[in-house]
Amino acid sequence: MSAKTEADAPVLARLWTYQAERFPLIQTVPLLAAFSAASVTASARLADRSLPHLSAYLIAFLIVMVFFFQMRALDEVKDAETDRRYRPERPIPRGLVSLGLILWIAGVAVLPAALGAYWVSPLLLLLVILAWGWLALMSFEFFAPKFLHASPALYLVSHMAIMPLIDLVLTGAEWAPYGTMPPGLWTFLLMSFANGCVVEFGRKIWAPEQEREGVETYSSSWGIKSSLLALGVAVLTSFAALVICGIYLARPVETALCGLAVLLPTIYVIIAFSRHPDQKRQKRLETLSGVWVLACYLAAAFTPTLGVSV
């Protein structure tokens, strides 16, 4: 399709192309459904309560979809100049859709997310507003963009703090009506922070031939060895949090074994990429980073249904 024909397509068709390139629903929906369902379930398991009504799961899923689309929209704002100069093939710089349209959709999405949260509990709405506040600060890069970009580690920590805040909201879909967080929830939130780092490293550790002018990656800032070491630390931190969460759930061995089943191949891929940093292994690294994160949440949420207490 030519650029002119593409730009002249109906708005819904152009938005469908946009989502396929920048917010692919075929991948995003199942991943966020698993993330939100695991968070709600883990909260109930930690509190030793029965699973909540289906509505809690649906509202958690709605909220997390809104959060992640809003993060994508704000990334479009933050990266607008870089995309215009170095990635003109992306939907907004090539004229497929306007930045204003994407921001409008992200803004309208506030209403159903806020109403859904309030329907569960006013406390949940307060948690949603807290996460939105941090997201707004992120979009302005905490009013110190030069300072943050000078330190990739500080940039990472400040932005990945949104992950435990989002997970606080998702677990809150279960615990907020009761007014108190379940014991051990901090392990799940720590795992979310570490897993956010895992995904971020997985996306931005590139093979040398894939690096692009003007595009910041951890491999270009820190070098491949150091960035892979940071990824390994994030994976191991996530694994430790998962095991401690398993202790709170009275399933430490089962939880650890579930984690190890994915941890070992993840470490193998990290080592393989460090030895031969090519495009094929880069793709494996990114894919397995996502698999690791998904496995952690599923293990924390559903391992308690297995076996006998240890």
C-alpha positions, 0 to 999 in steps of 0.5 A, a space after each residue: 500500500 502506498 503512503 498516499 493510499 494508506 493515509 487516505 484509508 478510513 480512520 478505523 483501518 489506519 488505527 488497526 494498522 497502528 495497533 498491529 505495529 505499535 500495540 499488537 493486540 494479538 500479543 498484548 491481550 493474552 499477555 496482559 490478561 495473564 498478568 492481570 489474572 495472575 495478580 488478582 489470583 495471587 492477592 487472594 492466595 496470599 490472603 488465604 481468601 476464595 477467588 473473587 468474582 469474575 468482575 474483579 478479573 475483568 476490571 483488572 484487565 480493563 485497567 491494565 489495558 488502559 495503562 499500557 496503551 497510555 504508556 505507549 501513547 506517552 512514549 510516542 510523545 517522548 520519542 516524537 523527535 527521535 522517530 521523526 529523525 531516525 525512525 520515519 517508518 513508524 506510523 506517526 512520523 510517516 503520517 498514518 495517524 496523528 499524535 493527537 488522535 492517539 493521545 485523544 484515545 488514551 485520554 478517553 480511556 481514563 473514563 472506563 478505567 476510573 469508573 471500573 476502579 471506583 465500582 470495585 472500591 474507592 480505594 482502588 480508584 485512589 491507587 489508579 490515580 497514584 499510578 496515573 500521577 507517576 505515569 504523568 511524571 514519566 511522560 515529562 521525564 520528571 522535569 529533568 530529562 538531561 539528568 535522567 538520560 545521563 544515567 541509564 540506570 537512574 532512568 531505568 529505575 525511575 521508569 520501572 517504578 511504574 510496574 509495581 504501582 500497576 501491580 498494586 492496582 491489579 492486586 488491589 482489584 482483589 484486596 482493596 474492598 477489604 481495606 488492607 494488603 495481604 501479607 507477603 504482597 511486597 514480594 509480588 511487587 518486587 517481582 513486578 519491578 524486577 520483571 519490568 527491568 527484564 522486559 526493558 533489557 530484553 527489548 533494548 539489548 541489541 546485536 552490534 549490527 542492529 544498533 541505530 543512530 539516535 536510538 538509545 539502547 543499553 547495549 550501546 550505553 553500557 556495552 553488551 557484557 555489562 548490559 547482559 550482567 544487569 539483565 542477569 541480576 534482574 532475572 535473579 532478583 525476580 526469581 528470588 522474589 518468586 521463591 520468597 512469595 512461594 514461602 508466603 504461599 506455603 509452596 516454596 519448593 513447587 514455586 522454585 521448581 516452576 521458576 527454575 524450569 524457565 530460569 535455566 534456559 533464560 540464563 543459557 540464552 543470555 550466555 549464548 548472546 554474550 558469546 555470539 551477539 547476533 540478530 538471531 540470538 537477540 530475538 531469542 533474548 527478547 522472546 525469552 525475557 517475555 516468557 520469563 516474566 509470564 512464567 513468574 506471574 503464572 507460577 506465583 498465582 497458580 502454584 498454590 493449587 499444586 501438591 501438598 504444603 512443604 
